Amino acid sequence: IIKRIRNKQSLIPFKKPEPKLPPHEQAIKELDEIKQQKLWQQGRSKEYYTLITETLRRYIVDRFDINAMEMTSGEILDIIRKQHEADSVYENLKQILNLSDFVKFAKMNPLPDENDLSMVNAYLFINQTKIEEVAVPETETEGKATETNDSNITKE
């Protein structure tokens, strides 16, 4: 402690923050964890749908900058419908949110196929709406470097 004070270092060592994953990668990671828990197979459908919808809502907050955590399912669907022309994106999300509302609030017991469909639609929604990362191939940058070197040689 004395060494830290003399060197004007913090008494509590700082932890480096973990690098933040892109929203789609974080959401897919969370969905994978939910899938591994097999909650609906254990009769815990309400918890299963709560986790799926929370994951999707966090993804929507991070991806679209919409305060989805404070919105109803209908409000989220209205905004997504306006932002995306693709009906499949809207329909995937609508299926999940509507079914999860029935499970959570009306105590409905979904069929096993509906549970699987909800998980598949969650993955589809994320994959259809993720931001595509544009990577510059290394061969293009190397080609530009050799062109500039060649032009320097001719100038000399």
Helices and strands as residue ranges (DSSP letters): H 2-6, H 23-37, G 40-42, H 45-64, G 68-70, H 73-83, H 87-105, H 112-129, H 138-155
